[in-house]
Amino acid sequence: MSALVTENLVKRFGGVVATDHVSLTVEPGELHAIIGPNGAGKSTLIGQLAGEIASDEGRVLMFGEDVSGVTTHLRAQRGLGRTYQISQLAKDFTALDNVLLAVNARAKHNFRFWGNAHDDAGAMQKANTALATVGLTAQARTVVATMAHGEQRQLEIAMALATEPRLLLLDEPLAGMSQGESAQIIALLKSLKGRYPMLLVEHDMDAVFALADRVSVLVYGRIIATDTPDRIRANPEVRAAYLGEEA
C-alpha cells in the first residue's frame, strides 16, 4: 500500500490553475522529490497535502485512507509530519521546549507550564530521542534564537520526528543554507531514508539528485515527468522547462 497517493488534485485561484490534475505516489520507505521552477505550484500542492488548502478536485490518500476532507491537525494525528519553507520555531524557547511543543500537539496534552512537560518522562524521552536523531543533543537547552540557521532547520526536522510520523512532508529544508549546512541536512535525510516515506520539495538540485529515489517535475501546475534522478536529469522536456530559469 502506498504511503501517499494524490489523484488528479486541482486548485484554482480565480482564473489561475495552480495545480492541474496532479497525480503522484510516495511508496513505503521512498524519498520522492518534487522540483519545478518558481511559480510551478509547489507551495500550493504542499498546502493541499497538508490540509491547509482545500482542493477543488481530486483526492489525497494516506496509507489507503481518503483524507481529502480532513483538517491539518487530524492529518497530523494520522501520521503526517512536516517541515515548513518558512521557519515555525518558537525562537525564545529552547530547542528541547520546541520539540516538547510538538510532542504535546501530537499527544493532545495541555501542559500548564514547562515544569509539567519536563516532568513527563514519556514526552521527555520522545523529545530527547528526536534531538539525538538529528544530532542536536548538545543544543537541547540552547535558546533557538541563538542557534545557527542550519541547526534551526535540524530542529524543525526533530520536531517533525517527535510527532512519531508515518509520512514526512519536507518543504525546502535546505532553504537559505550554506554549503556546509546543506551537507549536514543531506546527511541527516540520508540517515532517515528507509525509515520514513518522505516527500521532499526542494530547489537544491544537487540535494535532490543525491537523495531522491524518484523525482516529479512540476511546471505550470502539471507534472510533466516522474522518473529516477538519472532519467529526469537526461529528460529533454525537463531540461527545456528549466532553460528559462537558468538563463
One Martini backbone bead per residue (centre of mass of N, CA, C, O) as a GRO file, in nm:
protein
  247
    1MET     BB    1   0.095   0.036   0.023
    2SER     BB    2   0.071   0.354  -0.008
    3ALA     BB    3   0.147   0.640   0.167
    4LEU     BB    4   0.090   0.824  -0.097
    5VAL     BB    5  -0.199   0.971  -0.273
    6THR     BB    6  -0.267   1.144  -0.575
    7GLU     BB    7  -0.582   1.253  -0.741
    8ASN     BB    8  -0.630   1.500  -0.941
    9LEU     BB    9  -0.523   1.773  -0.840
   10VAL     BB   10  -0.707   2.084  -0.780
   11LYS     BB   11  -0.624   2.447  -0.803
   12ARG     BB   12  -0.803   2.754  -0.786
   13PHE     BB   13  -0.734   3.112  -0.860
   14GLY     BB   14  -0.960   3.187  -1.027
   15GLY     BB   15  -0.794   3.176  -1.340
   16VAL     BB   16  -0.586   3.008  -1.178
   17VAL     BB   17  -0.392   2.711  -1.217
   18ALA     BB   18  -0.195   2.571  -0.975
   19THR     BB   19  -0.327   2.279  -0.994
   20ASP     BB   20  -0.316   2.010  -1.260
   21HIS     BB   21  -0.381   1.710  -1.213
   22VAL     BB   22  -0.230   1.574  -0.959
   23SER     BB   23  -0.029   1.272  -0.977
   24LEU     BB   24   0.095   1.070  -0.699
   25THR     BB   25   0.355   0.877  -0.527
   26VAL     BB   26   0.439   0.725  -0.203
   27GLU     BB   27   0.644   0.492  -0.089
   28PRO     BB   28   0.764   0.283   0.117
   29GLY     BB   29   1.078   0.430   0.193
   30GLU     BB   30   1.050   0.675   0.013
   31LEU     BB   31   1.212   0.936  -0.182
   32HIS     BB   32   1.016   1.205  -0.302
   33ALA     BB   33   1.062   1.450  -0.544
   34ILE     BB   34   0.996   1.805  -0.595
   35ILE     BB   35   1.017   1.998  -0.890
   36GLY     BB   36   1.047   2.353  -0.991
   37PRO     BB   37   0.970   2.636  -1.081
   38ASN     BB   38   0.876   2.927  -1.021
   39GLY     BB   39   0.524   2.896  -1.006
   40ALA     BB   40   0.441   2.576  -1.033
   41GLY     BB   41   0.283   2.479  -0.736
   42LYS     BB   42   0.425   2.368  -0.478
   43SER     BB   43   0.289   2.520  -0.238
   44THR     BB   44   0.004   2.432  -0.301
   45LEU     BB   45   0.047   2.129  -0.280
   46ILE     BB   46   0.138   2.125   0.011
   47GLY     BB   47  -0.127   2.244   0.122
   48GLN     BB   48  -0.304   2.010   0.026
   49LEU     BB   49  -0.157   1.780   0.182
   50ALA     BB   50  -0.186   1.926   0.475
   51GLY     BB   51  -0.484   2.091   0.475
   52GLU     BB   52  -0.465   2.416   0.406
   53ILE     BB   53  -0.579   2.343   0.113
   54ALA     BB   54  -0.851   2.327  -0.075
   55SER     BB   55  -0.968   2.128  -0.307
   56ASP     BB   56  -1.150   2.118  -0.612
   57GLU     BB   57  -1.001   1.847  -0.688
   58GLY     BB   58  -0.968   1.539  -0.575
   59ARG     BB   59  -0.727   1.324  -0.395
   60VAL     BB   60  -0.616   1.214  -0.061
   61LEU     BB   61  -0.394   0.947   0.038
   62MET     BB   62  -0.328   0.762   0.347
   63PHE     BB   63  -0.285   0.449   0.361
   64GLY     BB   64  -0.582   0.436   0.200
   65GLU     BB   65  -0.687   0.704   0.321
   66ASP     BB   66  -0.924   0.946   0.295
   67VAL     BB   67  -0.809   1.305   0.353
   68SER     BB   68  -0.942   1.545   0.196
   69GLY     BB   69  -1.145   1.647   0.455
   70VAL     BB   70  -0.902   1.680   0.644
   71THR     BB   71  -0.742   1.824   0.877
   72THR     BB   72  -0.438   1.912   0.972
   73HIS     BB   73  -0.448   1.789   1.258
   74LEU     BB   74  -0.557   1.507   1.166
   75ARG     BB   75  -0.322   1.438   0.983
   76ALA     BB   76  -0.119   1.432   1.213
   77GLN     BB   77  -0.266   1.206   1.372
   78ARG     BB   78  -0.219   1.008   1.109
   79GLY     BB   79   0.113   1.084   1.037
   80LEU     BB   80   0.179   1.385   0.951
   81GLY     BB   81   0.490   1.517   0.887
   82ARG     BB   82   0.639   1.859   0.901
   83THR     BB   83   0.791   2.112   0.714
   84TYR     BB   84   0.899   2.451   0.655
   85GLN     BB   85   0.997   2.709   0.462
   86ILE     BB   86   0.902   2.871   0.708
   87SER     BB   87   0.966   2.922   1.011
   88GLN     BB   88   0.802   2.769   1.329
   89LEU     BB   89   0.961   2.871   1.561
   90ALA     BB   90   1.031   2.917   1.910
   91LYS     BB   91   1.291   3.141   1.973
   92ASP     BB   92   1.262   3.179   2.304
   93PHE     BB   93   1.312   2.886   2.313
   94THR     BB   94   1.416   2.588   2.340
   95ALA     BB   95   1.475   2.308   2.176
   96LEU     BB   96   1.324   2.122   2.369
   97ASP     BB   97   1.059   2.286   2.386
   98ASN     BB   98   0.986   2.260   2.088
   99VAL     BB   99   0.957   1.950   2.091
  100LEU     BB  100   0.744   1.940   2.316
  101LEU     BB  101   0.527   2.081   2.153
  102ALA     BB  102   0.500   1.854   1.945
  103VAL     BB  103   0.426   1.630   2.141
  104ASN     BB  104   0.176   1.768   2.256
  105ALA     BB  105   0.014   1.788   1.992
  106ARG     BB  106   0.005   1.479   1.937
  107ALA     BB  107  -0.113   1.399   2.241
  108LYS     BB  108  -0.313   1.622   2.360
  109HIS     BB  109  -0.183   1.791   2.563
  110ASN     BB  110  -0.187   2.029   2.863
  111PHE     BB  111   0.048   2.225   2.955
  112ARG     BB  112   0.076   2.472   3.196
  113PHE     BB  113   0.386   2.417   3.223
  114TRP     BB  114   0.711   2.324   3.177
  115GLY     BB  115   0.732   2.136   3.420
  116ASN     BB  116   0.535   1.926   3.316
  117ALA     BB  117   0.692   1.841   3.068
  118HIS     BB  118   0.965   1.768   3.217
  119ASP     BB  119   0.800   1.543   3.399
  120ASP     BB  120   0.749   1.388   3.136
  121ALA     BB  121   0.898   1.107   3.047
  122GLY     BB  122   0.781   1.045   2.767
  123ALA     BB  123   0.825   1.322   2.636
  124MET     BB  124   1.130   1.342   2.690
  125GLN     BB  125   1.212   1.093   2.529
  126LYS     BB  126   1.108   1.185   2.254
  127ALA     BB  127   1.268   1.450   2.240
  128ASN     BB  128   1.558   1.333   2.281
  129THR     BB  129   1.550   1.139   2.042
  130ALA     BB  130   1.508   1.352   1.822
  131LEU     BB  131   1.766   1.516   1.882
  132ALA     BB  132   1.963   1.280   1.836
  133THR     BB  133   1.892   1.214   1.540
  134VAL     BB  134   1.989   1.525   1.448
  135GLY     BB  135   2.237   1.625   1.646
  136LEU     BB  136   2.110   1.805   1.929
  137THR     BB  137   2.184   1.736   2.225
  138ALA     BB  138   2.378   1.983   2.303
  139GLN     BB  139   2.117   2.195   2.227
  140ALA     BB  140   1.866   2.156   2.415
  141ARG     BB  141   1.926   2.435   2.609
  142THR     BB  142   1.904   2.615   2.363
  143VAL     BB  143   1.829   2.901   2.231
  144VAL     BB  144   1.711   2.938   1.919
  145ALA     BB  145   1.811   3.231   1.844
  146THR     BB  146   2.130   3.122   1.886
  147MET     BB  147   2.110   2.948   1.648
  148ALA     BB  148   2.183   2.818   1.372
  149HIS     BB  149   2.027   2.774   1.081
  150GLY     BB  150   2.089   2.469   1.051
  151GLU     BB  151   1.991   2.392   1.336
  152GLN     BB  152   1.699   2.484   1.295
  153ARG     BB  153   1.639   2.278   1.073
  154GLN     BB  154   1.695   2.031   1.245
  155LEU     BB  155   1.475   2.095   1.454
  156GLU     BB  156   1.232   2.068   1.264
  157ILE     BB  157   1.281   1.767   1.219
  158ALA     BB  158   1.256   1.684   1.514
  159MET     BB  159   0.961   1.772   1.544
  160ALA     BB  160   0.851   1.576   1.335
  161LEU     BB  161   0.960   1.313   1.472
  162ALA     BB  162   0.809   1.354   1.756
  163THR     BB  163   0.519   1.273   1.616
  164GLU     BB  164   0.535   0.995   1.491
  165PRO     BB  165   0.560   0.941   1.190
  166ARG     BB  166   0.460   0.794   0.863
  167LEU     BB  167   0.501   1.084   0.717
  168LEU     BB  168   0.708   1.307   0.523
  169LEU     BB  169   0.702   1.672   0.483
  170LEU     BB  170   0.942   1.859   0.285
  171ASP     BB  171   0.992   2.218   0.286
  172GLU     BB  172   1.274   2.334   0.206
  173PRO     BB  173   1.526   2.248   0.417
  174LEU     BB  174   1.773   2.422   0.248
  175ALA     BB  175   1.696   2.700   0.296
  176GLY     BB  176   1.956   2.933   0.333
  177MET     BB  177   2.214   2.762   0.303
  178SER     BB  178   2.505   2.649   0.340
  179GLN     BB  179   2.710   2.410   0.232
  180GLY     BB  180   2.757   2.279   0.510
  181GLU     BB  181   2.462   2.267   0.602
  182SER     BB  182   2.356   2.100   0.367
  183ALA     BB  183   2.528   1.848   0.420
  184GLN     BB  184   2.393   1.780   0.691
  185ILE     BB  185   2.102   1.741   0.588
  186ILE     BB  186   2.161   1.526   0.380
  187ALA     BB  187   2.270   1.321   0.586
  188LEU     BB  188   2.014   1.306   0.753
  189LEU     BB  189   1.819   1.211   0.528
  190LYS     BB  190   1.974   0.955   0.463
  191SER     BB  191   1.929   0.831   0.755
  192LEU     BB  192   1.600   0.826   0.706
  193LYS     BB  193   1.604   0.639   0.490
  194GLY     BB  194   1.349   0.384   0.514
  195ARG     BB  195   1.194   0.485   0.780
  196TYR     BB  196   1.060   0.703   0.586
  197PRO     BB  197   0.837   0.845   0.408
  198MET     BB  198   0.916   1.100   0.149
  199LEU     BB  199   0.839   1.445   0.072
  200LEU     BB  200   1.035   1.655  -0.143
  201VAL     BB  201   1.086   2.005  -0.148
  202GLU     BB  202   1.336   2.137  -0.387
  203HIS     BB  203   1.600   2.347  -0.528
  204ASP     BB  204   1.836   2.155  -0.469
  205MET     BB  205   1.969   1.951  -0.700
  206ASP     BB  206   2.192   1.800  -0.553
  207ALA     BB  207   2.009   1.691  -0.332
  208VAL     BB  208   1.800   1.547  -0.501
  209PHE     BB  209   2.005   1.352  -0.654
  210ALA     BB  210   2.116   1.229  -0.377
  211LEU     BB  211   1.820   1.131  -0.248
  212ALA     BB  212   1.634   1.033  -0.466
  213ASP     BB  213   1.431   0.789  -0.614
  214ARG     BB  214   1.221   1.008  -0.708
  215VAL     BB  215   1.103   1.244  -0.967
  216SER     BB  216   0.902   1.537  -0.985
  217VAL     BB  217   0.778   1.761  -1.240
  218LEU     BB  218   0.673   2.099  -1.199
  219VAL     BB  219   0.466   2.274  -1.448
  220TYR     BB  220   0.213   2.473  -1.439
  221GLY     BB  221   0.073   2.243  -1.235
  222ARG     BB  222   0.227   2.011  -1.387
  223ILE     BB  223   0.323   1.687  -1.446
  224ILE     BB  224   0.585   1.599  -1.680
  225ALA     BB  225   0.757   1.408  -1.473
  226THR     BB  226   0.846   1.062  -1.363
  227ASP     BB  227   1.161   0.958  -1.212
  228THR     BB  228   1.464   0.906  -1.207
  229PRO     BB  229   1.726   1.108  -1.170
  230ASP     BB  230   1.877   1.034  -1.434
  231ARG     BB  231   1.628   1.064  -1.625
  232ILE     BB  232   1.559   1.353  -1.552
  233ARG     BB  233   1.831   1.483  -1.634
  234ALA     BB  234   1.786   1.366  -1.951
  235ASN     BB  235   1.524   1.516  -1.999
  236PRO     BB  236   1.424   1.731  -2.240
  237GLU     BB  237   1.170   1.863  -2.110
  238VAL     BB  238   1.307   1.939  -1.846
  239ARG     BB  239   1.536   2.109  -1.959
  240ALA     BB  240   1.350   2.317  -2.099
  241ALA     BB  241   1.198   2.414  -1.836
  242TYR     BB  242   1.491   2.536  -1.716
  243LEU     BB  243   1.615   2.747  -1.908
  244GLY     BB  244   1.478   3.010  -1.809
  245GLU     BB  245   1.588   2.994  -1.513
  246GLU     BB  246   1.909   2.970  -1.591
  247ALA     BB  247   1.955   3.229  -1.779
   0.00000   0.00000   0.00000
